[in-house]
């Protein structure tokens, strides 16, 4: 029951299910890669196409297409890199920030409703488990 490999497998399966349920709450017309890039830029700040491609483990050409779609939708814009005039940085626009906020509210609302169905003891366990998951994620 407490074998690391067994726990790891169960955790992988359950986290996968949770991620799929959270994704299902999305109302936007963005692809998963577009949503991931938009969210990453929002959290980490403006970035070059190359940096975004490395982050998502795709070719720069593929990332350029993803960014172009986001730009066409008005969710990101480009500006010169102040440290290197040859590069441009991709940043989230106000419309992109609003889209992110709506998406996060939708998912958090679903998750909060699910957590509300737990009793107080289960919620305490979930708080403790969340701290452990954060430690694992930071490794």
DSSP file (Angstrom, degrees, kcal/mol; ACC not computed):
  #  RESIDUE AA STRUCTURE BP1 BP2  ACC     N-H-->O    O-->H-N    N-H-->O    O-->H-N    TCO  KAPPA ALPHA  PHI   PSI    X-CA   Y-CA   Z-CA
    1    1 A X              0   0    0      0, 0.0     0, 0.0     0, 0.0     0, 0.0   0.000 360.0 360.0 360.0 -36.8    0.0    0.0    0.0
    2    2 A X        +     0   0    0      4,-0.1     2,-0.2     5,-0.0     3,-0.0   0.194 360.0 131.7-106.1  17.6    2.8    2.4    0.8
    3    3 A X     >  -     0   0    0      1,-0.1     4,-2.6     2,-0.0     3,-0.3  -0.524  60.8-132.2 -67.0 131.4    5.3    1.3   -1.9
    4    4 A X  H  > S+     0   0    0     -2,-0.2     4,-2.8     1,-0.2     5,-0.2   0.875 105.1  52.1 -53.9 -40.8    6.6    4.3   -3.8
    5    5 A X  H  > S+     0   0    0      2,-0.2     4,-2.2     1,-0.2    -1,-0.2   0.899 111.4  46.4 -65.5 -39.3    6.0    2.7   -7.2
    6    6 A X  H  > S+     0   0    0     -3,-0.3     4,-2.5     2,-0.2     5,-0.2   0.927 114.5  46.9 -67.4 -45.1    2.3    1.9   -6.3
    7    7 A X  H  X S+     0   0    0     -4,-2.6     4,-2.9     1,-0.2     5,-0.2   0.922 111.5  52.3 -61.6 -44.0    1.7    5.4   -4.9
    8    8 A X  H  X S+     0   0    0     -4,-2.8     4,-2.5    -5,-0.3    -2,-0.2   0.911 110.7  47.2 -60.2 -43.9    3.4    7.0   -7.9
    9    9 A X  H  X S+     0   0    0     -4,-2.2     4,-2.3     2,-0.2    -1,-0.2   0.947 114.2  46.1 -63.8 -48.2    1.1    5.0  -10.3
   10   10 A X  H  X S+     0   0    0     -4,-2.5     4,-2.6     1,-0.2     5,-0.2   0.907 113.7  49.7 -60.8 -41.8   -2.1    5.8   -8.4
   11   11 A X  H  X S+     0   0    0     -4,-2.9     4,-2.9    -5,-0.2     5,-0.3   0.916 109.5  50.9 -63.6 -44.5   -1.1    9.5   -8.2
   12   12 A X  H  X S+     0   0    0     -4,-2.5     4,-2.1    -5,-0.2    -1,-0.2   0.921 112.6  46.6 -58.9 -45.2   -0.3    9.7  -11.9
   13   13 A X  H  X S+     0   0    0     -4,-2.3     4,-2.1     2,-0.2    -2,-0.2   0.941 115.5  44.3 -64.2 -48.3   -3.7    8.2  -12.8
   14   14 A X  H  X S+     0   0    0     -4,-2.6     4,-2.5     1,-0.2    -2,-0.2   0.910 113.6  49.5 -66.7 -42.5   -5.7   10.4  -10.4
   15   15 A X  H  X S+     0   0    0     -4,-2.9     4,-2.7    -5,-0.2    -1,-0.2   0.893 109.5  53.2 -63.9 -37.8   -3.8   13.6  -11.4
   16   16 A X  H  X S+     0   0    0     -4,-2.1     4,-2.3    -5,-0.3    -1,-0.2   0.917 109.7  48.0 -60.6 -43.6   -4.4   12.7  -15.0
   17   17 A X  H  X S+     0   0    0     -4,-2.1     4,-2.3     2,-0.2    -2,-0.2   0.915 112.3  49.1 -62.7 -43.3   -8.1   12.4  -14.4
   18   18 A X  H  X S+     0   0    0     -4,-2.5     4,-2.5     2,-0.2    -2,-0.2   0.916 110.2  50.4 -63.9 -43.4   -8.2   15.7  -12.4
   19   19 A X  H  X S+     0   0    0     -4,-2.7     4,-2.6     1,-0.2    -1,-0.2   0.918 110.8  49.7 -61.1 -43.3   -6.4   17.5  -15.2
   20   20 A X  H  X S+     0   0    0     -4,-2.3     4,-1.9     2,-0.2    -1,-0.2   0.902 110.8  49.6 -63.3 -40.2   -8.8   16.2  -17.8
   21   21 A X  H  X S+     0   0    0     -4,-2.3     4,-0.6     2,-0.2    -2,-0.2   0.912 111.8  48.4 -65.1 -41.3  -11.8   17.2  -15.7
   22   22 A X  H >< S+     0   0    0     -4,-2.5     3,-1.1     1,-0.2     4,-0.3   0.905 110.1  51.5 -65.4 -40.4  -10.3   20.7  -15.3
   23   23 A X  H >< S+     0   0    0     -4,-2.6     3,-1.7     1,-0.3    -1,-0.2   0.866 102.3  60.9 -62.6 -34.9   -9.6   21.0  -19.0
   24   24 A X  H 3< S+     0   0    0     -4,-1.9    -1,-0.3     1,-0.3    -2,-0.2   0.702  95.0  63.8 -66.2 -18.4  -13.3   20.0  -19.7
   25   25 A X  T << S+     0   0    0     -3,-1.1    -1,-0.3    -4,-0.6     2,-0.2   0.567  78.7 109.8 -81.3  -8.3  -14.4   23.1  -17.8
   26   26 A X    <   -     0   0    0     -3,-1.7    77,-0.1    -4,-0.3    78,-0.0  -0.473  44.7-174.9 -72.5 135.6  -12.7   25.4  -20.3
   27   27 A X        +     0   0    0     -2,-0.2    -1,-0.1    75,-0.0    -3,-0.0   0.542  50.2 105.9-101.3 -12.0  -15.1   27.4  -22.6
   28   28 A X  S    S-     0   0    0      1,-0.1     7,-0.0    71,-0.1    -2,-0.0  -0.198  71.4-131.2 -75.3 161.4  -12.5   28.9  -24.8
   29   29 A X        +     0   0    0      2,-0.0     2,-0.2     0, 0.0    -1,-0.1   0.173  68.1 120.6 -93.3  15.8  -11.7   28.0  -28.4
   30   30 A X        -     0   0    0      1,-0.1     2,-0.1     2,-0.1    -2,-0.0  -0.526  65.2-118.8 -81.8 147.4   -8.0   27.7  -27.7
   31   31 A X     >  -     0   0    0     -2,-0.2     4,-2.6     1,-0.1     5,-0.2  -0.348  32.7-105.5 -71.6 165.5   -6.0   24.6  -28.3
   32   32 A X  H  > S+     0   0    0      1,-0.2     4,-2.4     2,-0.2     5,-0.2   0.894 122.7  50.0 -61.5 -38.8   -4.3   23.1  -25.2
   33   33 A X  H  > S+     0   0    0      2,-0.2     4,-2.4     1,-0.2    -1,-0.2   0.897 110.6  49.4 -68.6 -38.2   -0.9   24.3  -26.5
   34   34 A X  H  > S+     0   0    0      2,-0.2     4,-2.6     1,-0.2    -2,-0.2   0.929 112.7  47.5 -63.9 -43.7   -2.3   27.8  -27.0
   35   35 A X  H  X S+     0   0    0     -4,-2.6     4,-2.5     1,-0.2    -2,-0.2   0.896 111.8  50.8 -63.6 -39.9   -3.8   27.9  -23.5
   36   36 A X  H  X S+     0   0    0     -4,-2.4     4,-2.4    -5,-0.2    -2,-0.2   0.924 112.5  45.5 -64.1 -44.3   -0.5   26.6  -22.0
   37   37 A X  H  X S+     0   0    0     -4,-2.4     4,-2.6     2,-0.2     5,-0.2   0.925 113.3  49.5 -65.8 -44.8    1.6   29.2  -23.8
   38   38 A X  H  X S+     0   0    0     -4,-2.6     4,-2.1     1,-0.2    -2,-0.2   0.924 113.5  46.5 -60.7 -45.0   -0.8   32.0  -22.9
   39   39 A X  H  X S+     0   0    0     -4,-2.5     4,-2.2    -5,-0.2    -1,-0.2   0.891 111.7  51.2 -64.3 -40.2   -0.9   30.9  -19.2
   40   40 A X  H  X S+     0   0    0     -4,-2.4     4,-3.2     2,-0.2     5,-0.4   0.928 110.5  47.8 -65.3 -44.5    2.9   30.6  -19.1
   41   41 A X  H  X S+     0   0    0     -4,-2.6     4,-2.4     1,-0.2    -1,-0.2   0.902 111.4  52.2 -62.9 -39.3    3.5   34.1  -20.5
   42   42 A X  H  < S+     0   0    0     -4,-2.1    -1,-0.2    -5,-0.2    -2,-0.2   0.908 117.3  37.6 -62.6 -41.7    0.9   35.4  -18.0
   43   43 A X  H  < S+     0   0    0     -4,-2.2    -2,-0.2    -5,-0.1    -1,-0.2   0.903 129.5  28.8 -76.0 -42.3    2.7   33.8  -15.1
   44   44 A X  H  < S-     0   0    0     -4,-3.2    -3,-0.2     1,-0.2    -2,-0.2   0.640 106.0-120.6-100.2 -17.0    6.3   34.3  -16.1
   45   45 A X     <  -     0   0    0     -4,-2.4    -1,-0.2    -5,-0.4    -2,-0.1  -0.356  55.6 -16.6 100.8 176.0    6.2   37.4  -18.2
   46   46 A X        +     0   0    0     -2,-0.1     2,-0.3    -4,-0.1    45,-0.2  -0.152  67.0 177.8 -55.4 144.8    7.1   38.3  -21.8
   47   47 A X  B     -A   90   0A   0     43,-1.7    43,-3.4    34,-0.0     2,-0.1  -0.977  28.8-105.7-148.8 157.7    9.3   35.7  -23.6
   48   48 A X     >  -     0   0    0     -2,-0.3     4,-2.4    41,-0.2     5,-0.2  -0.389  35.1-111.1 -78.8 162.4   10.9   35.1  -26.9
   49   49 A X  H  > S+     0   0    0     39,-0.5     4,-2.7     1,-0.2     5,-0.2   0.901 120.1  53.8 -58.3 -41.4    9.6   32.5  -29.4
   50   50 A X  H  > S+     0   0    0      2,-0.2     4,-2.4     1,-0.2    -1,-0.2   0.926 108.9  47.0 -61.7 -45.9   12.8   30.5  -28.7
   51   51 A X  H  > S+     0   0    0      1,-0.2     4,-2.3     2,-0.2    -1,-0.2   0.903 113.3  49.0 -63.8 -40.7   12.3   30.5  -24.9
   52   52 A X  H  X S+     0   0    0     -4,-2.4     4,-2.2     2,-0.2    -2,-0.2   0.903 110.3  51.2 -64.9 -40.6    8.6   29.5  -25.3
   53   53 A X  H  X>S+     0   0    0     -4,-2.7     5,-2.3     1,-0.2     4,-0.9   0.915 110.9  48.0 -63.3 -42.7    9.5   26.7  -27.7
   54   54 A X  H  <5S+     0   0    0     -4,-2.4     3,-0.4     3,-0.2    -1,-0.2   0.912 110.8  51.8 -63.1 -41.6   12.1   25.4  -25.2
   55   55 A X  H  <5S+     0   0    0     -4,-2.3    -2,-0.2     1,-0.2    -1,-0.2   0.895 117.7  37.0 -61.6 -41.5    9.6   25.6  -22.4
   56   56 A X  H  <5S-     0   0    0     -4,-2.2    -1,-0.2    -5,-0.1    -2,-0.2   0.463 108.9-123.8 -91.8  -2.4    7.0   23.6  -24.4
   57   57 A X  T  <5 +     0   0    0     -4,-0.9     2,-0.3    -3,-0.4    -3,-0.2   0.925  69.1 121.4  58.6  48.5    9.6   21.3  -25.9
   58   58 A X  S   <S-     0   0    0     -5,-2.3    -1,-0.2    -6,-0.1    -2,-0.1  -0.854  70.5 -85.9-130.0 168.5    8.6   22.1  -29.5
   59   59 A X     >  -     0   0    0     -2,-0.3     4,-2.2     1,-0.1     3,-0.4  -0.441  37.5-117.6 -71.6 149.1   10.4   23.5  -32.5
   60   60 A X  H  > S+     0   0    0      1,-0.2     4,-2.6     2,-0.2     5,-0.2   0.850 115.8  57.9 -55.9 -34.3   10.6   27.3  -32.8
   61   61 A X  H  > S+     0   0    0      2,-0.2     4,-1.5     1,-0.2    -1,-0.2   0.903 106.9  47.4 -63.4 -40.4    8.6   27.0  -36.1
   62   62 A X  H  > S+     0   0    0     -3,-0.4     4,-2.0     2,-0.2    -2,-0.2   0.907 112.5  49.0 -66.3 -41.3    5.8   25.2  -34.3
   63   63 A X  H  X S+     0   0    0     -4,-2.2     4,-3.0     1,-0.2     5,-0.2   0.885 105.9  57.3 -66.0 -37.6    5.8   27.8  -31.5
   64   64 A X  H  X S+     0   0    0     -4,-2.6     4,-2.3     1,-0.2    -1,-0.2   0.892 107.4  48.6 -59.8 -38.6    5.8   30.6  -34.0
   65   65 A X  H  X S+     0   0    0     -4,-1.5     4,-1.9     2,-0.2    -1,-0.2   0.901 111.6  49.1 -67.5 -40.9    2.5   29.2  -35.4
   66   66 A X  H  X S+     0   0    0     -4,-2.0     4,-2.0     2,-0.2    -2,-0.2   0.935 113.6  46.0 -62.7 -46.6    1.0   28.9  -32.0
   67   67 A X  H  X S+     0   0    0     -4,-3.0     4,-2.8     1,-0.2    -2,-0.2   0.883 108.8  56.2 -64.9 -38.8    1.9   32.5  -31.1
   68   68 A X  H  X S+     0   0    0     -4,-2.3     4,-2.6    -5,-0.2    -1,-0.2   0.898 107.4  49.1 -60.5 -40.4    0.6   33.7  -34.5
   69   69 A X  H  X S+     0   0    0     -4,-1.9     4,-1.6     2,-0.2    -1,-0.2   0.911 112.8  47.0 -65.7 -41.8   -2.8   32.1  -33.7
   70   70 A X  H  <>S+     0   0    0     -4,-2.0     5,-2.5     2,-0.2     6,-0.8   0.885 113.0  49.7 -65.1 -38.2   -2.8   33.8  -30.3
   71   71 A X  H ><5S+     0   0    0     -4,-2.8     3,-1.4     1,-0.2    -2,-0.2   0.909 107.9  52.6 -67.2 -42.2   -1.8   37.1  -31.9
   72   72 A X  H 3<5S+     0   0    0     -4,-2.6    -1,-0.2     1,-0.3    -2,-0.2   0.850 107.9  52.3 -61.7 -34.2   -4.5   36.8  -34.5
   73   73 A X  T 3<5S-     0   0    0     -4,-1.6    -1,-0.3    -5,-0.2    -2,-0.2   0.511 116.7-117.7 -79.2  -4.6   -7.0   36.3  -31.7
   74   74 A X  T < 5S+     0   0    0     -3,-1.4    22,-0.4    -4,-0.3    21,-0.3   0.654  83.7 117.0  79.1  15.7   -5.7   39.5  -30.0
   75   75 A X  S   <S+     0   0    0     -5,-2.5    18,-2.1    20,-0.2     2,-0.3   0.716  76.0  24.9 -91.4 -22.6   -4.5   37.6  -26.9
   76   76 A X  E     -B   92   0A   0     -6,-0.8     2,-0.3    16,-0.3    16,-0.2  -0.939  63.7-167.2-135.1 160.2   -0.8   38.3  -27.3
   77   77 A X  E     -B   91   0A   0     14,-2.7    14,-2.7    -2,-0.3     2,-0.4  -0.869  18.0-122.6-136.3 172.3    1.3   41.0  -28.9
   78   78 A X  E     +B   90   0A   0     -2,-0.3     2,-0.3    12,-0.2    12,-0.2  -0.911  25.1 173.9-120.7 148.4    5.0   41.4  -29.7
   79   79 A X  E     -B   89   0A   0     10,-2.1    10,-3.5    -2,-0.4     3,-0.0  -0.976  40.6 -87.2-145.2 156.5    7.4   44.1  -28.7
   80   80 A X  E     -B   88   0A   0     -2,-0.3     2,-0.6     8,-0.2     8,-0.2  -0.340  43.4-112.7 -63.9 145.4   11.2   44.5  -29.1
   81   81 A X  E >   -B   84   0A   0      6,-2.3     3,-0.7     3,-0.6     6,-0.2  -0.700  20.0-148.5 -76.2 120.5   13.4   42.9  -26.5
   82   82 A X  T 3  S+     0   0    0     -2,-0.6     3,-0.2     1,-0.2    -1,-0.2   0.745  97.2  47.8 -65.1 -21.0   15.0   45.9  -24.7
   83   83 A X  T 3  S+     0   0    0      1,-0.3     2,-0.3     2,-0.0    -1,-0.2   0.662 124.7  25.4 -91.5 -17.9   18.2   43.7  -24.1
   84   84 A X  E X   - B   0  81A   0     -3,-0.7     3,-2.2     3,-0.1    -3,-0.6  -0.788  63.7-162.1-151.1  98.5   18.5   42.5  -27.7
   85   85 A X  E 3  S+     0   0A   0     -2,-0.3    -3,-0.1     1,-0.3    -1,-0.1   0.622  88.8  65.0 -59.6 -14.7   17.1   44.6  -30.5
   86   86 A X  E 3  S+     0   0A   0     -6,-0.1    -1,-0.3     2,-0.0     2,-0.2   0.699  97.2  66.4 -81.1 -18.5   17.2   41.7  -32.9
   87   87 A X  E <   -     0   0A   0     -3,-2.2    -6,-2.3    -6,-0.2     2,-0.4  -0.657  67.8-147.8-103.4 157.2   14.6   39.7  -30.8
   88   88 A X  E     - B   0  80A   0     -8,-0.2   -39,-0.5    -2,-0.2     2,-0.4  -0.926  11.5-141.5-117.9 151.2   11.0   40.3  -30.1
   89   89 A X  E     - B   0  79A   0    -10,-3.5   -10,-2.1    -2,-0.4     2,-0.5  -0.871  10.1-136.1-109.9 144.5    9.2   39.3  -26.9
   90   90 A X  E     +AB  47  78A   0    -43,-3.4   -43,-1.7    -2,-0.4     2,-0.3  -0.860  29.2 177.5 -99.2 130.7    5.7   37.9  -26.8
   91   91 A X  E     - B   0  77A   0    -14,-2.7   -14,-2.7    -2,-0.5     2,-0.3  -0.941  32.9-101.7-134.3 156.3    3.4   39.4  -24.1
   92   92 A X  E     - B   0  76A   0     -2,-0.3   -16,-0.3   -16,-0.2     2,-0.1  -0.561  34.5-142.4 -77.3 135.7   -0.2   39.0  -23.0
   93   93 A X     >  -     0   0    0    -18,-2.1     4,-2.5    -2,-0.3     5,-0.2  -0.419  31.2 -99.8 -87.0 169.1   -2.6   41.7  -24.1
   94   94 A X  H  > S+     0   0    0      1,-0.2     4,-2.1     2,-0.2     5,-0.2   0.893 127.7  52.5 -56.2 -38.5   -5.4   43.0  -22.0
   95   95 A X  H  > S+     0   0    0    -21,-0.3     4,-2.2     1,-0.2    -1,-0.2   0.887 109.0  50.1 -64.3 -37.2   -7.8   40.8  -24.0
   96   96 A X  H  > S+     0   0    0    -22,-0.4     4,-2.4     2,-0.2    -2,-0.2   0.891 108.3  52.0 -66.4 -39.8   -5.5   37.9  -23.2
   97   97 A X  H  X S+     0   0    0     -4,-2.5     4,-2.3     2,-0.2    -2,-0.2   0.892 110.3  48.9 -63.5 -39.2   -5.5   38.7  -19.5
   98   98 A X  H  X S+     0   0    0     -4,-2.1     4,-2.4     2,-0.2    -2,-0.2   0.914 110.2  50.7 -66.7 -42.1   -9.3   38.7  -19.5
   99   99 A X  H  X S+     0   0    0     -4,-2.2     4,-2.3     1,-0.2    -2,-0.2   0.904 111.5  48.6 -61.5 -41.1   -9.5   35.4  -21.3
  100  100 A X  H  X S+     0   0    0     -4,-2.4     4,-2.8     2,-0.2     5,-0.2   0.920 110.4  51.0 -64.1 -44.2   -7.1   33.9  -18.8
  101  101 A X  H  X S+     0   0    0     -4,-2.3     4,-2.4     2,-0.2    -2,-0.2   0.910 111.4  47.2 -61.9 -43.0   -9.1   35.3  -15.9
  102  102 A X  H  X S+     0   0    0     -4,-2.4     4,-2.4     2,-0.2    -1,-0.2   0.927 113.0  49.3 -63.5 -45.0  -12.4   33.8  -17.3
  103  103 A X  H  X S+     0   0    0     -4,-2.3     4,-2.1     1,-0.2    -2,-0.2   0.925 112.8  46.5 -61.2 -45.8  -10.7   30.5  -17.9
  104  104 A X  H  X S+     0   0    0     -4,-2.8     4,-3.0     1,-0.2     5,-0.3   0.898 110.9  52.4 -65.4 -40.3   -9.3   30.3  -14.4
  105  105 A X  H  X S+     0   0    0     -4,-2.4     4,-2.4    -5,-0.2    -1,-0.2   0.919 108.9  50.7 -61.5 -42.7  -12.6   31.4  -12.8
  106  106 A X  H  X S+     0   0    0     -4,-2.4     4,-1.9     2,-0.2    -2,-0.2   0.941 115.5  41.2 -59.7 -48.6  -14.4   28.6  -14.7
  107  107 A X  H  X S+     0   0    0     -4,-2.1     4,-2.4     1,-0.2    -2,-0.2   0.908 115.6  49.2 -69.3 -41.7  -12.0   25.9  -13.5
  108  108 A X  H  X S+     0   0    0     -4,-3.0     4,-2.9     1,-0.2    -1,-0.2   0.862 108.7  54.6 -66.0 -34.4  -11.7   27.2  -10.0
  109  109 A X  H  X S+     0   0    0     -4,-2.4     4,-2.1    -5,-0.3    -1,-0.2   0.930 110.2  45.7 -63.7 -45.7  -15.5   27.4   -9.7
  110  110 A X  H  X S+     0   0    0     -4,-1.9     4,-2.0     2,-0.2    -2,-0.2   0.937 115.7  46.4 -61.8 -46.3  -15.8   23.7  -10.7
  111  111 A X  H  X S+     0   0    0     -4,-2.4     4,-2.6     1,-0.2    -2,-0.2   0.895 110.6  52.1 -66.2 -40.3  -13.0   22.7   -8.3
  112  112 A X  H  X S+     0   0    0     -4,-2.9     4,-2.3     1,-0.2    -1,-0.2   0.892 109.0  51.2 -62.7 -39.0  -14.4   24.7   -5.4
  113  113 A X  H  X S+     0   0    0     -4,-2.1     4,-0.8     2,-0.2    -1,-0.2   0.899 110.7  48.5 -64.5 -39.7  -17.8   23.1   -5.9
  114  114 A X  H >< S+     0   0    0     -4,-2.0     3,-0.7     1,-0.2     4,-0.3   0.915 112.5  47.6 -66.2 -42.3  -16.1   19.7   -5.8
  115  115 A X  H >< S+     0   0    0     -4,-2.6     3,-1.8     1,-0.2    -2,-0.2   0.860 103.4  62.9 -66.5 -35.0  -14.2   20.5   -2.7
  116  116 A X  H 3< S+     0   0    0     -4,-2.3    -1,-0.2     1,-0.3    -2,-0.2   0.758  94.6  62.3 -62.0 -24.1  -17.3   21.9   -1.0
  117  117 A X  T << S+     0   0    0     -4,-0.8    -1,-0.3    -3,-0.7    -2,-0.2   0.615  88.7  89.4 -77.2 -11.9  -18.8   18.4   -1.2
  118  118 A X  S <  S-     0   0    0     -3,-1.8     2,-0.1    -4,-0.3    -3,-0.0  -0.525  82.2-116.9 -82.1 151.8  -16.1   17.1    1.1
  119  119 A X     >  -     0   0    0     -2,-0.2     4,-2.2     1,-0.1     5,-0.2  -0.369  35.9 -96.3 -80.7 171.4  -16.5   17.1    4.8
  120  120 A X  H  > S+     0   0    0      1,-0.2     4,-2.1     2,-0.2     5,-0.1   0.869 124.0  51.5 -58.1 -41.3  -14.2   19.1    7.1
  121  121 A X  H  > S+     0   0    0      1,-0.2     4,-2.1     2,-0.2    -1,-0.2   0.903 109.8  49.5 -63.3 -41.5  -11.8   16.2    7.8
  122  122 A X  H  > S+     0   0    0      1,-0.2     4,-2.4     2,-0.2    -1,-0.2   0.877 108.8  53.4 -65.4 -36.9  -11.5   15.4    4.1
  123  123 A X  H  X S+     0   0    0     -4,-2.2     4,-2.3     2,-0.2    -1,-0.2   0.902 107.2  51.0 -64.9 -39.9  -10.7   19.1    3.4
  124  124 A X  H  X S+     0   0    0     -4,-2.1     4,-2.2     2,-0.2    -2,-0.2   0.923 110.6  49.0 -62.2 -43.0   -7.9   19.1    6.0
  125  125 A X  H  X S+     0   0    0     -4,-2.1     4,-2.8     1,-0.2    -2,-0.2   0.906 110.1  52.0 -61.3 -41.1   -6.4   15.9    4.4
  126  126 A X  H  X S+     0   0    0     -4,-2.4     4,-2.5     2,-0.2    -2,-0.2   0.888 107.1  52.3 -64.3 -38.9   -6.7   17.6    1.0
  127  127 A X  H  X S+     0   0    0     -4,-2.3     4,-1.7     2,-0.2    -1,-0.2   0.930 112.7  45.2 -61.0 -45.4   -4.8   20.7    2.4
  128  128 A X  H  X S+     0   0    0     -4,-2.2     4,-1.8     1,-0.2    -2,-0.2   0.911 113.1  49.9 -64.9 -42.3   -2.0   18.4    3.7
  129  129 A X  H  X S+     0   0    0     -4,-2.8     4,-2.8     1,-0.2    -2,-0.2   0.878 106.6  56.1 -64.6 -36.9   -1.9   16.5    0.4
  130  130 A X  H  X S+     0   0    0     -4,-2.5     4,-2.3     1,-0.2    -1,-0.2   0.905 106.0  50.6 -61.7 -41.2   -1.7   19.7   -1.6
  131  131 A X  H  X S+     0   0    0     -4,-1.7     4,-1.8     2,-0.2    -1,-0.2   0.902 111.5  48.0 -63.2 -40.4    1.4   20.7    0.4
  132  132 A X  H  X S+     0   0    0     -4,-1.8     4,-2.2     2,-0.2    -2,-0.2   0.912 110.5  51.0 -66.2 -42.1    3.0   17.3   -0.3
  133  133 A X  H  X S+     0   0    0     -4,-2.8     4,-2.8     1,-0.2    -2,-0.2   0.883 107.3  54.1 -63.0 -37.7    2.1   17.5   -4.0
  134  134 A X  H  X S+     0   0    0     -4,-2.3     4,-1.7     2,-0.2    -1,-0.2   0.900 107.6  50.7 -62.6 -40.0    3.7   21.0   -4.1
  135  135 A X  H  < S+     0   0    0     -4,-1.8     4,-0.4     2,-0.2    -2,-0.2   0.920 111.8  47.1 -62.9 -43.2    6.9   19.5   -2.7
  136  136 A X  H >< S+     0   0    0     -4,-2.2     3,-1.4     1,-0.2    -2,-0.2   0.925 110.9  51.8 -63.5 -43.8    6.9   16.8   -5.3
  137  137 A X  H 3< S+     0   0    0     -4,-2.8    -1,-0.2     1,-0.3    -2,-0.2   0.810 105.2  56.7 -63.8 -29.8    6.3   19.3   -8.1
  138  138 A X  T 3<        0   0    0     -4,-1.7    -1,-0.3     1,-0.2    -2,-0.2   0.534 360.0 360.0 -80.0  -6.3    9.2   21.5   -6.9
  139  139 A X    <         0   0    0     -3,-1.4    -1,-0.2    -4,-0.4    -2,-0.1   0.497 360.0 360.0 -67.4 360.0   11.7   18.6   -7.2
